[in-house]
């Protein structure tokens, strides 16, 4: 029997359902929780508020799986505009960008070269502001291309980061390869529906893989970014940081905008580096469905929103 997560992710690929969900007035209530807004100014308002609470940010202009080079170029331009908007705030590394290479045309014919060409000026502009870019990881079939792009970018911009998904079997090797001085790695559990041939399916197995990978990163010489809302994993990260003598500025916790917001502020006040992943833009559908699919509490929140209050 398919899990609710698999059903949601499969349904997200049905255009008719997408149109129906986007058209529901109550959907806006859910979107407003998980997405900072549809405009850059909306996103910058969220950035200012989080910065005032001591929480750093990584901005994500929503959009993925583009179908033509013109749209890919618009993704580049949107990211450059975001950096221009961040510049007057003078937040430096406390405000970075996250990008999906599929938004830069990675899946198009010749897309690996195109996405590298388009993302490079974004990474260069971020470096000029004293900050950086993290490459989000998408479906398992894109991992090799994304890591090749990471390697190419790090030749000129060594602060470029990447995301690794603990659910994938291969991630144990990828983590070991990237747990080196200068590398920035955001470790997440994984929000994509992957076949059991390439990924852990059982939740406990995913958790165990996450803990193992986290240990490798914390022992290594890179900069671990602990992408988790799971209190057990955050507590484990803090224990490992203490055990391996990591300075407070040598690692961080990352959580999604709209999830455990009070805990983000609490951790920051306790001296933990915390960064919120802040998505914005009109193309929020794919992002929203993954958030609903990955946590039962998110889905319950959405279903409650469907009931007139």
N, C-alpha and C positions, 0 to 999 in steps of 0.2 A: 504493500500500500504506500502511495506517495505521501511524504510528509507535507505539512502545511507550508513549510519553507519551499519545497520543490514545486508545489502547486503555484505558489505566488510567483516564483521566479519564472516558471513556464508561462504563466498568464501574462507576465510583463511583456512577453514577446508578441502578444496578440493585439494588433492595431485597434480592433473594435473595442476591446476592454480598456485599452489606453484612453481612447476618446471618451468612453463613458466615465471613467474614473476622474480624468482631468476636468470633465464638465460638472462634476458634483460640487455644489456649493460647500458642503461640509468638508470636502477634501482640503480646502484652503486652511481650515483649522489645524489640520495635521501638518500641512506644508509649513505653516508659520512656526510650528514647533521645531522642525528639523532643518529648515532652510532660512538663511538670514534675510532673504528678500530676492526680488528679481532684478534689482539694479545694483550697480557698483556702489552708489551712495548708501543703499540699504546695508550692504556688506560693511562699508567703512563705519557706519553707525555702530554696528555690532562690534567691530574691532575696537573702537574707542571705549565702548562699555566694558569689554573684556579686559582691555589694557588697564583700565581704572581699577579692576579687581585683581590685578597682578597675574592675569592669564595671558600667555602668548597665543598667537594664532597662526594657522596656515590656511590661506584663502584658496578656495576651489571654485573656478568659474565652471558651472555645470555644463556638460555636453560630452558626448562620447559616440563612438562608432559612426563618425561622419562618413558621408557617401560621395563626397566630391572635394577636390582640392580647394575650391573657393571657400567652402565652409571651414576647412582646416585652417586656412589663412585667417579667417575671422576669429577662430579660437586663439591663434597667436596674438592677434590685435587686441582681443579682450584681456589677455594676460598682461600685455604691455601697458594697457590702460590701467589695469589694477595696480601695477607697480608705480605708475605715475600718481595714482590716487594715494598710495601709501607713503610716497616720498615726503609730503609735508608733515606727516605724523612723526617722522624721525624715530621710528621704533627699531630700526636696524634688524638684527636677527630675531627679534621678538615678533616679527611679522614676515612670514615667508609665503611661498605659493606651493600648492600641490597641483599637478597636472596629470591627466590621463592621455597617454600617447595616441589612443584611438581617436581622441578629439583633434589631434594634429595629423590625422590621415594614416596612421600606422597600418590599418587593414586594407588600404587601397593598393592597387597594383603599384609596385615600387614604393610602398608606403613606409617601409623602414627608413629609407633614405630621406623621403619627404618629411617624415615626422622629426627626424634629427635636424634637418635643415630649418624647420619652422620653430622647434623648441630652443635651438641654440641661442637666438637673439633674446629670448625670454630669460634664459639662464644668465646670459651676459648682463642684461639689464638688472637682474636681481643682484648679481655680484657687485655691480656698480653702486647699489644702494646699501651694500654691507649685509645682504641677506642671501638667501639661496632658494632652490627649487627642489621639491621631492617628487619623484616619478611614482605615481600610483601604480599598483599592480592590478591587472585585470584578469581575464580568464587564463587558465593554465597554458593554453596554446600560444599566448603572447609573452610568456616569461622570458624565453631565450632572446627574443628581439628586444625586449625592454632592457634586459641586462647588458646586451651589446650596446644599446644607446647610452646606458649609464656609463659604461666603460669609456666610450668615445667622449662623452661630456666631461668626465672626471679628469681627462688628460689636460684640459684647459681650466676646468672649474671643479676642483677636487671636493668642494663642499656639497656638490649635488648628491641628493639622497635618493633612496629607493625603498619601496615597500616589499616585504616578503610575507607570504601567507602560510602560517604554521600548518594549516590543514593539508597542504600539498606534501606528498612524500618526498619530493626533491628538495624541499626547503632546508632540510637538515644539512645537505651539502652546500646549498647556496648561502646559508647563514655562516657556515665555517669559512667559506671563501671571502665573505665580506666583513668578518669580525677582525678587521685590520685597522691600524692607525689611519685616521682621516676619513674613514667610511661612516656614513650616516645611514642607519637602517631603522625603519619603522616596522616593527613586528606586529602583525594582526592575526586574528584567527582565520579570517577569510569569509567573504560574503557572497561568493559566486557558487552556483550549483555545479559541482564537479563530479565526474563519474568515479566509482569506487576503484577503478583501475589506476587513478592518479592521486587520489586524496582520501584522507580519513573521512568517514561518514559519521561514526559514533561520536557524540559530543565529548564523552570522557576521553576518547583517543585524541581528539583535537586538543583538549586541554593539556593532556600529557605531552603532546608534541610541542605545544606552545611553551610549556615550562622548560622542556629540554632546550629548545632554541633560545629562550631567554637566558638560560644559564650560559650558553656559548657566547652570546653577545656581551653579557656582563663580564665574563672573564676575558674577553678579547680587548683589542686596542681601539675599537671604533667608538662611535657615539650612538648608543642604543636609544630608540624612541619606542616606548612601551605603549603600543596602541591597543588599549583595553579598557573596558568599563567594569571588568570582573574584579571585585574587591580582592579576591584571592590572588590574582595575578599581579595587581598593584602592590599588595603586601609582599608577595614573593620578590618583586623587583626591588623594593626597599630593603629587604633582608639581604639580597644578593649584593646590592650596592654597598651596604655596610660591610658585608663579609669580604668583598674584594677591594675595599678601601677606595671606592669611587667618590670623587668630589661631587658636590651637589650640582655643579655646572657641567658634568661629564655625561649626563643622561637626562631623559625627561619622560614624563607620562603624557600621552595624547588621548584625548577623548573627543567624541563628536559633539558639535553644537547641538544643544537642546537635550542632551542626555547626561544625567547626573551633574547638572550645572552647579548645584550647591557644593557637591563634592569636589569639583574642579577648583572652586574658590577656596574651600577648606584646605585642600592639599597645597595649593599655592601659598596660603598663609602659614602653613606648617614648614615651608622651606623647600618643597618639592617643585622642580621645574614642571609646569603644566602648560600644554598647548592645546587649544581647541581647534578642531577641523571645521572651518566655517564655509559651507557651500552657499552659492548664490547664483541667480540666473533664472531665465525662463524655462530652461530645459531640465526640469527637476524630476521628471517622472521616473527614470531609471534609478536614480539615487534614492528616491522615496521608497520604491518597491523593495530595494535591497535592505533598507533600514527596517521595513515592516517584516521582512522575511527572516532577518538574523536574530531578532529577539522577540519572544512571545509578548513581553510587556508592550513593545511598540505596536504590535498587531492589536492587542486589547485596547490600547489607546485609540487606535483608528476606528475599531468597531464601536467603541463607546461614542465616538464622534458622529457616527451614523444615526444614533438614537436621538430624536428631538428632546431637548432638555427644557 
